[in-house]
Amino acid sequence: MRKSFQACACAGFAGVLVAAALSVGAVATPAYADDSLISPQATYTIDTGAKVDGTYNDSYAKEVITLVNQERAKAGLPALVADTELSGNAKTRAAECAVNFSHTRPNGKQWYTINEQRCNGENIAQGQPTPAQVVANWMTSKTHRENILNKNFKYIGVGCFTKGNNTYWVQIFSASAPSGTTTNKPSATTKPSQTQSNTGTWKASGNRWWYSYSNGSYARGWQQISGKWYYFDNSGWMLTGWAKVNGSWYYLNSSGAMVTGWLKINSTWYYLNSSGAMVTGWTQVGGKWYYLSSSGAMATGWAKVGGSWYYLNSSGVMCTGWQKIGGSWYYLNSSGVMQSNKWISGTYWVGSNGVMATNAWVDGGRYYVGGNGAWIRR
């Protein structure tokens, strides 16, 4: 039996097998909420072979889902589940709408052919600069509102694509679960501390990966797989590179595995603790002290910290004692602080810049130090 559909367009709209469309004048897109979820400017090829330059914003897409579920809660309806497959479909449709803002795809086929097995509704819009505005616009349009508040829909995917100064939005709704799904999707954990008990399979969509468990659910948040930690966003996509999670920065390598210990990116060193969190400030590793800047970069050379000067060698290790730097001698105490305007061991004088004096009268001109820096007693 053929399922029912609805499509609507917001002009900024569109949603029925349900489709609807909305559209407003192009507005310069403001700064995004989470830069880690914004794709770089790139050229994307759609089904017709046409190329479109633009940027995906998964942060905005996630916020749209949150706002939609708030509207459903007001209406006494259950929340829609963010769906990886539908999100991929919606992102493709958003790029297509930048070429042809319509429920008819650039290849001449209807919108639901993006996923005929699961697409039951579509809303599209263009020109709204923020998730709040596009959802508000959809909610004031009867057909779009009907899609959002459809009691039969259980899953949602959202795509947000910016081309130039115009942003395109697509929602895809489904009443049917992903193939093989038998249970609800697991909740995201807040830190690497829990392991999913059932086994699963890595799956790819284009150049992006997600992990499907044998019970039909998929990985979200921190998950330990084959002894390694991975982080999946709320749509289920495995992240790579830097990711900010609950206020801390983590680095996921090209395979998605969380990195710990020293990490070199380009010419800069970072240190990730045993939990994977990037360290800043002073940290002791292997009995040696290092200083990591607020960006996490390991310092070398002179560094002023808390009003005091320290010297970190080329390996980043904090130096103590006498050090010859740039042809001059300096003395750093046991805490690494450069000493100035004082006698060292009662024999050597270091001036206001920390440099050991030689062949000079020092300490108010009362004492003389020789070529080796030692006080010459007469």
Phi, psi and chi 1 to 4 in degrees:
 res  aa     phi    psi   chi1   chi2   chi3   chi4
   1 MET       -  131.1 -179.7  177.6   71.1      -
   2 ARG   -71.4  133.1 -176.3  168.4  176.5   78.3
   3 LYS   -77.2  159.8   47.9 -179.3  169.7  -54.7
   4 SER   -82.8  148.9   64.8      -      -      -
   5 PHE  -132.9  153.3  -59.0   99.9      -      -
   6 GLN  -145.5  133.5 -179.3  164.3  -36.7      -
   7 ALA  -124.8  138.6      -      -      -      -
   8 CYS  -137.6  139.2  -50.9      -      -      -
   9 ALA  -118.7  135.3      -      -      -      -
  10 CYS  -105.5  120.3  -99.4      -      -      -
  11 ALA  -105.0   69.6      -      -      -      -
  12 GLY   -70.2   40.2      -      -      -      -
  13 PHE  -135.1  161.1  -56.9  114.8      -      -
  14 ALA  -149.5  133.6      -      -      -      -
  15 GLY  -149.4  101.1      -      -      -      -
  16 VAL  -141.5  118.8 -159.9      -      -      -
  17 LEU   -81.2  -12.3  -55.4 -166.2      -      -
  18 VAL  -138.7  117.7 -169.5      -      -      -
  19 ALA  -127.6  144.6      -      -      -      -
  20 ALA  -150.1  149.3      -      -      -      -
  21 ALA  -133.7  143.6      -      -      -      -
  22 LEU  -131.1  148.3  -80.0  178.3      -      -
  23 SER  -150.9  136.8  160.4      -      -      -
  24 VAL  -127.9  170.8  -61.1      -      -      -
  25 GLY   -59.4  147.0      -      -      -      -
  26 ALA   -59.5  133.9      -      -      -      -
  27 VAL  -125.8  137.4 -179.1      -      -      -
  28 ALA   -57.3  129.4      -      -      -      -
  29 THR   -72.8  130.5  -54.9      -      -      -
  30 PRO   -75.7  178.4   30.0  -35.9      -      -
  31 ALA   -61.6  141.0      -      -      -      -
  32 TYR   -79.5  158.1  -65.6  121.6      -      -
  33 ALA   -75.1  -35.7      -      -      -      -
  34 ASP  -140.5   96.7 -173.9  -12.3      -      -
  35 ASP   -61.7  -22.4  -72.2  -14.0      -      -
  36 SER   -68.1  -15.4   68.7      -      -      -
  37 LEU  -107.5   17.5  -62.4  178.3      -      -
  38 ILE  -108.4  125.2  -49.9 -137.7      -      -
  39 SER   -72.3  152.6   71.8      -      -      -
  40 PRO   -67.3  156.7   24.9  -33.6      -      -
  41 GLN   -56.3  127.8  177.2   78.5   16.5      -
  42 ALA  -150.7  168.8      -      -      -      -
  43 THR  -104.0  122.8  -60.4      -      -      -
  44 TYR  -110.0  139.3  -60.8   90.0      -      -
  45 THR  -101.9  125.9  -57.5      -      -      -
  46 ILE   -97.7  179.4   56.9  178.3      -      -
  47 ASP   -55.6  -35.0  -77.5   -2.6      -      -
  48 THR   -74.7   -8.5   59.5      -      -      -
  49 GLY    94.2   -8.0      -      -      -      -
  50 ALA   -67.7  148.7      -      -      -      -
  51 LYS  -111.2  140.3  -62.5 -177.0 -175.9  -59.9
  52 VAL  -134.1  128.9   55.0      -      -      -
  53 ASP   -88.7  134.9  -67.3  -28.6      -      -
  54 GLY   177.6 -170.5      -      -      -      -
  55 THR  -137.2  132.1  -59.5      -      -      -
  56 TYR   -87.9  142.9  -73.7  114.2      -      -
  57 ASN  -125.1   93.2 -171.2  -25.5      -      -
  58 ASP   -70.5  -25.5  -68.8  -17.7      -      -
  59 SER   -63.2  -46.6  176.3      -      -      -
  60 TYR   -65.5  -38.7  -88.3   11.5      -      -
  61 ALA   -61.2  -42.9      -      -      -      -
  62 LYS   -63.6  -38.1  -71.5  166.9   63.7  177.1
  63 GLU   -67.5  -35.4 -171.3  174.2  -15.5      -
  64 VAL   -60.0  -43.5  165.7      -      -      -
  65 ILE   -61.9  -42.0  -65.5  173.6      -      -
  66 THR   -59.8  -45.5  -62.9      -      -      -
  67 LEU   -67.5  -38.3  -66.0  170.3      -      -
  68 VAL   -61.3  -43.8  162.3      -      -      -
  69 ASN   -68.9  -27.5  -78.0  -27.9      -      -
  70 GLN   -66.8  -40.5  -71.4  175.2    2.3      -
  71 GLU   -65.6  -39.5  -65.2  -64.2  -23.0      -
  72 ARG   -66.1  -38.0  -71.7  176.9   65.2   86.7
  73 ALA   -62.6  -39.8      -      -      -      -
  74 LYS   -60.7  -31.1  -65.8  174.8 -172.8  175.7
  75 ALA   -91.2    4.6      -      -      -      -
  76 GLY    75.3   23.9      -      -      -      -
  77 LEU  -105.1  151.3  -63.4  169.6      -      -
  78 PRO   -69.0  155.2   24.9  -34.8      -      -
  79 ALA   -68.8  147.0      -      -      -      -
  80 LEU   -79.3  146.7  -63.1  173.4      -      -
  81 VAL   -91.6  127.5  175.2      -      -      -
  82 ALA   -64.7  126.5      -      -      -      -
  83 ASP  -118.8  124.5 -173.7  -83.8      -      -
  84 THR   -59.4  -47.0  -58.1      -      -      -
  85 GLU   -63.0  -47.9 -179.0 -178.7   26.4      -
  86 LEU   -66.7  -33.3  -63.3  179.9      -      -
  87 SER   -64.3  -39.9  -69.8      -      -      -
  88 GLY   -62.9  -41.5      -      -      -      -
  89 ASN   -62.4  -44.1  -60.1  151.7      -      -
  90 ALA   -65.3  -37.9      -      -      -      -
  91 LYS   -64.8  -40.9  -70.0  174.6   71.5  170.3
  92 THR   -62.4  -43.5  -61.7      -      -      -
  93 ARG   -65.7  -34.2  -73.5  -72.9  -63.4  123.7
  94 ALA   -64.1  -41.9      -      -      -      -
  95 ALA   -65.8  -37.4      -      -      -      -
  96 GLU   -63.8  -37.8  -69.4 -179.6  -12.4      -
  97 CYS   -65.7  -24.5  -77.1      -      -      -
  98 ALA   -70.4  -18.7      -      -      -      -
  99 VAL   -95.8  -42.0  175.6      -      -      -
 100 ASN  -146.0  101.3  179.5   34.9      -      -
 101 PHE   -76.7   92.3 -177.0   67.5      -      -
 102 SER  -168.1  162.4  168.0      -      -      -
 103 HIS   -79.8   -5.0  -66.3  -62.3      -      -
 104 THR   -92.4  126.5  -60.4      -      -      -
 105 ARG   -74.4  161.2  -56.9  175.8   65.0 -169.1
 106 PRO   -58.2  -21.5  -28.5   37.6      -      -
 107 ASN   -86.2    3.5   61.6    9.5      -      -
 108 GLY    90.8   -5.6      -      -      -      -
 109 LYS   -90.0  163.6  -63.3  179.5 -179.9 -179.9
 110 GLN   -74.5  157.4  -72.5  -58.9  -58.9      -
 111 TRP   -55.6  -36.8   63.8  -85.1      -      -
 112 TYR   -71.6  -10.3   54.2   82.4      -      -
 113 THR   -70.3   -8.4   59.5      -      -      -
 114 ILE   -62.7  -28.1 -167.7   75.7      -      -
 115 ASN  -164.8   80.8 -173.4  -16.9      -      -
 116 GLU   -64.7  -23.3  -67.5 -163.3   54.7      -
 117 GLN   -74.1  -25.6  -63.0  -58.1  -48.7      -
 118 ARG  -127.9  -18.6  -62.5 -169.0   63.4 -150.6
 119 CYS   -70.8  118.4  -76.8      -      -      -
 120 ASN  -118.0  -13.8  -62.4  122.9      -      -
 121 GLY  -162.7  149.0      -      -      -      -
 122 GLU  -142.6  133.4  177.2 -179.8   79.0      -
 123 ASN  -116.8  136.7  -74.7  -15.3      -      -
 124 ILE  -128.6  157.0   66.7  175.7      -      -
 125 ALA  -156.9  159.3      -      -      -      -
 126 GLN  -145.6  147.4   67.9  164.3  -31.7      -
 127 GLY    96.9  -20.5      -      -      -      -
 128 GLN   -73.7  130.8  -65.0   81.2    3.2      -
 129 PRO   -82.8  -16.2   29.1  -34.7      -      -
 130 THR  -136.9  158.0   66.3      -      -      -
 131 PRO   -57.9  -41.8  -28.1   37.5      -      -
 132 ALA   -59.6  -41.3      -      -      -      -
 133 GLN   -70.6  -41.5 -176.0  172.2  -26.0      -
 134 VAL   -67.8  -39.2   72.0      -      -      -
 135 VAL   -67.2  -39.9  172.3      -      -      -
 136 ALA   -61.0  -42.1      -      -      -      -
 137 ASN   -64.5  -44.9  -73.5  170.3      -      -
 138 TRP   -59.6  -39.9  -85.9  -31.9      -      -
 139 MET   -70.2  -18.8  -71.0  -60.4  -67.8      -
 140 THR   -91.3   -1.3   58.5      -      -      -
 141 SER  -107.2  126.1  165.7      -      -      -
 142 LYS   -55.2  -49.2 -179.1  176.5 -177.7  -65.4
 143 THR   -69.2  -38.1   50.9      -      -      -
 144 HIS   -68.9  -40.9  -61.2   89.4      -      -
 145 ARG   -61.4  -39.1 -179.1 -175.5  176.6   88.7
 146 GLU   -62.3  -37.9  -72.8  173.7   -8.4      -
 147 ASN   -64.2  -49.0  -88.3  -12.2      -      -
 148 ILE   -61.7  -36.1  -70.1  171.2      -      -
 149 LEU  -103.9   18.3  -59.6 -177.3      -      -
 150 ASN   -68.5  119.0 -170.6  -46.0      -      -
 151 LYS   -69.7  -16.6   65.8 -179.6 -178.9 -179.6
 152 ASN   -85.3  -18.1  -64.1  -45.0      -      -
 153 PHE   -79.2  138.9  -68.9  162.3      -      -
 154 LYS  -124.3  -20.2  -65.0  179.8  174.3   63.4
 155 TYR  -129.4  152.1  -60.1   89.2      -      -
 156 ILE  -143.5  146.8 -173.5  173.9      -      -
 157 GLY  -132.8  142.7      -      -      -      -
 158 VAL  -130.8  138.3  174.8      -      -      -
 159 GLY  -122.6  138.7      -      -      -      -
 160 CYS  -130.8  119.1  174.7      -      -      -
 161 PHE  -132.2  126.6 -174.0   79.1      -      -
 162 THR  -109.1  126.4  -63.0      -      -      -
 163 LYS  -122.0  115.2  177.3 -174.5  177.5 -176.6
 164 GLY    62.8 -125.9      -      -      -      -
 165 ASN  -101.3   13.2  -72.1  -32.0      -      -
 166 ASN  -117.1  137.0 -155.1    4.5      -      -
 167 THR  -112.6  135.7  -61.9      -      -      -
 168 TYR  -114.1  135.3  -60.7   84.7      -      -
 169 TRP  -122.8  137.4  -51.6   83.3      -      -
 170 VAL  -138.0  131.5  173.3      -      -      -
 171 GLN  -113.2  134.0  -65.6  174.8  -44.3      -
 172 ILE  -121.7  130.5  -68.2 -179.0      -      -
 173 PHE  -113.5  150.0  -56.4   89.9      -      -
 174 SER  -144.4  144.2 -179.8      -      -      -
 175 ALA   -93.5  -12.7      -      -      -      -
 176 SER  -107.9  145.0   59.7      -      -      -
 177 ALA   -76.5  159.7      -      -      -      -
 178 PRO   -57.4  153.8  -21.0   31.6      -      -
 179 SER   -54.5  126.9  176.7      -      -      -
 180 GLY    88.7   -4.3      -      -      -      -
 181 THR   -74.1  128.0  -62.3      -      -      -
 182 THR  -125.6  -13.2   56.7      -      -      -
 183 THR  -136.2  168.0   64.0      -      -      -
 184 ASN   -66.1  154.6  -69.6  -28.6      -      -
 185 LYS   -70.9  147.2  -60.0  175.7  178.0   64.7
 186 PRO   -70.1  151.5   27.3  -35.0      -      -
 187 SER   -73.7  148.5  -63.2      -      -      -
 188 ALA   -72.3  137.9      -      -      -      -
 189 THR   -83.4  161.1   56.7      -      -      -
 190 THR   -96.0  -11.6   57.1      -      -      -
 191 LYS  -156.6  162.6   60.8 -179.8  179.3  179.9
 192 PRO   -69.2   85.2  -18.2   31.4      -      -
 193 SER  -142.5   -4.8   61.9      -      -      -
 194 GLN  -127.4  149.8  -61.6  179.8   12.4      -
 195 THR  -121.8  131.4  -55.1      -      -      -
 196 GLN   -67.9  131.2 -178.8   69.3 -113.8      -
 197 SER   -77.4  -29.3   58.2      -      -      -
 198 ASN   -94.0  156.8   54.9  -29.7      -      -
 199 THR   -80.5  167.7   58.1      -      -      -
 200 GLY  -153.6 -168.7      -      -      -      -
 201 THR  -138.6  136.1  -54.9      -      -      -
 202 TRP   -74.0  136.3  -75.1  103.6      -      -
 203 LYS  -132.9  147.0  -64.3 -173.6  177.2 -177.6
 204 ALA  -116.9  147.0      -      -      -      -
 205 SER  -133.5  105.1  177.3      -      -      -
 206 GLY    66.4 -127.5      -      -      -      -
 207 ASN  -101.8   16.4   62.3   -8.4      -      -
 208 ARG  -113.0  149.7  -56.8 -172.9   72.8 -177.0
 209 TRP  -120.3  149.7  -70.8   86.2      -      -
 210 TRP  -141.7  168.3   55.8  -67.8      -      -
 211 TYR  -125.2  119.8 -167.5   78.7      -      -
 212 SER  -103.7  124.7  175.7      -      -      -
 213 TYR   -81.7  159.1  -72.3  112.6      -      -
 214 SER   -64.1  -21.3   56.6      -      -      -
 215 ASN   -85.7    4.5   67.0    0.4      -      -
 216 GLY    95.5  -12.4      -      -      -      -
 217 SER   -82.2  170.7   62.4      -      -      -
 218 TYR  -130.0  160.9   63.2   78.8      -      -
 219 ALA   -73.4  138.3      -      -      -      -
 220 ARG  -141.0  153.2  -69.8 -169.5  -64.3  170.2
 221 GLY    66.2 -155.6      -      -      -      -
 222 TRP   -75.6  131.8  -74.5  111.9      -      -
 223 GLN  -142.6  138.0  -61.9  -65.6  -26.9      -
 224 GLN   -98.3  121.4 -168.0  175.7   37.3      -
 225 ILE  -128.9  121.0  -58.4  168.8      -      -
 226 SER    53.2   39.9  -59.7      -      -      -
 227 GLY    83.7   -1.7      -      -      -      -
 228 LYS  -117.8  149.3  -63.3  179.3  179.8  179.6
 229 TRP   -94.6  137.3  -75.2  101.4      -      -
 230 TYR  -131.2  156.0  -60.9   81.8      -      -
 231 TYR  -123.7  129.7 -171.0   77.7      -      -
 232 PHE  -117.3  135.9  -58.5   84.8      -      -
 233 ASP   -73.3  179.3   66.5   19.1      -      -
 234 ASN   -65.7  -18.1  -74.5  -17.3      -      -
 235 SER   -89.9   -3.6  -64.3      -      -      -
 236 GLY    95.9    0.0      -      -      -      -
 237 TRP   -77.4  135.2  -65.5  115.7      -      -
 238 MET   -71.7  132.4 -179.3 -165.9   79.8      -
 239 LEU   -93.7  152.3  -58.9 -172.2      -      -
 240 THR  -132.8  162.3   59.8      -      -      -
 241 GLY    78.2 -159.6      -      -      -      -
 242 TRP   -72.5  138.0  -72.1  109.0      -      -
 243 ALA  -141.3  130.3      -      -      -      -
 244 LYS   -96.2  118.2 -167.2  172.9 -173.2  179.5
 245 VAL  -126.7  120.1 -177.5      -      -      -
 246 ASN    50.1   41.4  -65.5  -32.4      -      -
 247 GLY    88.0   -7.3      -      -      -      -
 248 SER  -114.8  150.1  -64.7      -      -      -
 249 TRP   -95.9  137.2  -75.5   98.0      -      -
 250 TYR  -128.0  157.4  -62.3   81.4      -      -
 251 TYR  -121.9  123.7 -169.8   82.3      -      -
 252 LEU  -106.7  123.7  -60.5  -47.9      -      -
 253 ASN   -69.4 -177.1   66.2   20.1      -      -
 254 SER   -63.0  -19.6   58.6      -      -      -
 255 SER   -91.9   -0.4  -61.9      -      -      -
 256 GLY    91.3   -8.2      -      -      -      -
 257 ALA   -74.5  137.9      -      -      -      -
 258 MET   -67.3  136.2 -176.7 -171.4   77.9      -
 259 VAL   -97.6  142.0  175.8      -      -      -
 260 THR  -127.1  162.1   60.5      -      -      -
 261 GLY    81.7 -158.9      -      -      -      -
 262 TRP   -73.8  139.8  -73.2  107.1      -      -
 263 LEU  -138.3  126.9  168.7   70.3      -      -
 264 LYS  -107.5  122.7 -171.0  176.2 -174.9  179.6
 265 ILE  -120.9  120.3  -59.3  177.3      -      -
 266 ASN    55.5 -116.6  -62.3  -37.6      -      -
 267 SER  -109.9   11.7   59.1      -      -      -
 268 THR  -111.3  136.7  -57.9      -      -      -
 269 TRP   -99.1  141.0  -75.7   96.0      -      -
 270 TYR  -129.0  158.4  -58.8   83.1      -      -
 271 TYR  -125.4  125.1 -172.8   75.4      -      -
 272 LEU  -107.8  125.1  -61.1  -52.1      -      -
 273 ASN   -70.8 -177.0   65.8   20.3      -      -
 274 SER   -63.9  -19.4   58.7      -      -      -
 275 SER   -91.7   -1.0  -64.1      -      -      -
 276 GLY    91.8   -7.3      -      -      -      -
 277 ALA   -75.1  137.0      -      -      -      -
 278 MET   -66.8  134.0 -177.0 -169.7   78.6      -
 279 VAL   -94.6  141.0  175.6      -      -      -
 280 THR  -127.0  160.0   60.3      -      -      -
 281 GLY    79.8 -162.1      -      -      -      -
 282 TRP   -74.7  136.6  -71.8  107.7      -      -
 283 THR  -146.7  143.8 -170.2      -      -      -
 284 GLN  -103.5  124.3 -168.1  174.6   34.2      -
 285 VAL  -129.4  121.5 -177.9      -      -      -
 286 GLY    60.7   32.8      -      -      -      -
 287 GLY    81.3    2.2      -      -      -      -
 288 LYS  -117.3  149.0  -61.3  176.4  179.6  178.4
 289 TRP   -97.8  138.9  -76.0   97.6      -      -
 290 TYR  -131.2  155.9  -60.7   81.3      -      -
 291 TYR  -121.0  125.0 -174.2   75.3      -      -
 292 LEU  -109.6  126.3  -63.2  -49.1      -      -
 293 SER   -66.5  177.2   71.1      -      -      -
 294 SER   -62.4  -21.5   59.1      -      -      -
 295 SER   -88.1   -2.6   67.7      -      -      -
 296 GLY    92.0   -7.8      -      -      -      -
 297 ALA   -71.0  133.6      -      -      -      -
 298 MET   -68.7  130.8 -177.4 -169.4   77.7      -
 299 ALA   -84.2  146.8      -      -      -      -
 300 THR  -134.4  157.6   59.5      -      -      -
 301 GLY    77.9 -157.3      -      -      -      -
 302 TRP   -74.2  138.3  -72.6  108.2      -      -
 303 ALA  -141.3  129.7      -      -      -      -
 304 LYS   -97.1  118.8 -167.8  173.3 -174.2  179.5
 305 VAL  -129.8  121.7 -177.3      -      -      -
 306 GLY    59.2   31.6      -      -      -      -
 307 GLY    87.6   -4.7      -      -      -      -
 308 SER  -114.7  152.3  -63.0      -      -      -
 309 TRP   -98.0  138.3  -76.0   97.3      -      -
 310 TYR  -128.9  159.0  -61.2   80.7      -      -
 311 TYR  -125.4  124.4 -171.7   78.3      -      -
 312 LEU  -109.2  126.6  -58.9  -52.1      -      -
 313 ASN   -71.0 -176.1   66.9   18.7      -      -
 314 SER   -63.8  -18.5   58.7      -      -      -
 315 SER   -92.4    0.8  -62.8      -      -      -
 316 GLY    88.3   -0.5      -      -      -      -
 317 VAL   -77.3  132.6  176.3      -      -      -
 318 MET   -66.5  132.0 -176.6 -168.0   78.3      -
 319 CYS   -94.5  151.4  -63.2      -      -      -
 320 THR  -135.1  164.8   60.4      -      -      -
 321 GLY    75.2 -162.4      -      -      -      -
 322 TRP   -73.3  134.2  -74.6  107.2      -      -
 323 GLN  -137.6  132.0  -59.7  -69.6  -31.0      -
 324 LYS   -96.1  116.5 -168.7  173.3 -174.6  178.7
 325 ILE  -130.9  120.8  -56.4  166.6      -      -
 326 GLY    58.2   35.0      -      -      -      -
 327 GLY    86.1   -4.8      -      -      -      -
 328 SER  -117.7  153.6  -61.5      -      -      -
 329 TRP   -98.0  137.4  -75.8   96.3      -      -
 330 TYR  -129.0  156.1  -61.9   80.1      -      -
 331 TYR  -122.7  125.3 -173.0   80.2      -      -
 332 LEU  -115.8  127.4  -55.8  110.7      -      -
 333 ASN   -70.6 -175.2   67.6   13.7      -      -
 334 SER   -65.1  -17.9   58.7      -      -      -
 335 SER   -93.0    0.3  -63.5      -      -      -
 336 GLY    90.1   -0.7      -      -      -      -
 337 VAL   -79.4  130.0  176.3      -      -      -
 338 MET   -65.9  132.9 -177.6 -164.9   79.5      -
 339 GLN   -92.6  148.7  -57.0  -59.7  -72.1      -
 340 SER  -149.3  153.6   60.7      -      -      -
 341 ASN    50.5   49.7  -75.6  -33.4      -      -
 342 LYS  -160.7  162.1   67.0 -173.0  -58.9 -176.2
 343 TRP   -84.1  140.0  -70.2   99.1      -      -
 344 ILE  -109.7  122.2  -53.1  -61.0      -      -
 345 SER    57.7   22.0  -56.3      -      -      -
 346 GLY    69.2   10.2      -      -      -      -
 347 THR  -127.0  -33.1  -56.8      -      -      -
 348 TYR  -118.5  141.5  -56.4   90.7      -      -
 349 TRP  -109.6  131.0  177.1  -98.5      -      -
 350 VAL  -113.1  132.2  -71.0      -      -      -
 351 GLY   -81.2 -169.3      -      -      -      -
 352 SER   -63.9  -25.8   59.2      -      -      -
 353 ASN   -93.3    5.7   60.4   -2.1      -      -
 354 GLY    86.1   -6.6      -      -      -      -
 355 VAL   -79.9  135.0  174.5      -      -      -
 356 MET   -67.8  129.7 -177.7 -169.9   76.2      -
 357 ALA   -77.2  148.6      -      -      -      -
 358 THR  -138.5  145.6   58.6      -      -      -
 359 ASN    46.1   52.6  -62.7  -41.1      -      -
 360 ALA  -153.2  152.4      -      -      -      -
 361 TRP   -78.9  135.3  -70.6   96.9      -      -
 362 VAL  -134.9  174.7  -61.5      -      -      -
 363 ASP    52.5   57.5 -163.1    5.8      -      -
 364 GLY    74.7   20.4      -      -      -      -
 365 GLY    76.5   13.8      -      -      -      -
 366 ARG   -89.6  -18.5  -65.4  179.0  -66.2  166.7
 367 TYR  -134.1  155.4  -54.0   92.5      -      -
 368 TYR  -122.4  134.4 -171.0   82.2      -      -
 369 VAL  -114.1  144.0  -66.5      -      -      -
 370 GLY   -86.3 -165.9      -      -      -      -
 371 GLY   -65.1  -26.0      -      -      -      -
 372 ASN   -93.5    6.1   63.2   -3.5      -      -
 373 GLY    89.8  -10.0      -      -      -      -
 374 ALA   -79.5  145.1      -      -      -      -
 375 TRP   -65.5  129.2  170.2   29.1      -      -
 376 ILE   -94.9  111.3  -61.9  176.8      -      -
 377 ARG   -86.3  133.6  -65.2  171.1  173.1   81.6
 378 ARG  -116.1      -  -61.7  179.2 -176.5 -123.9
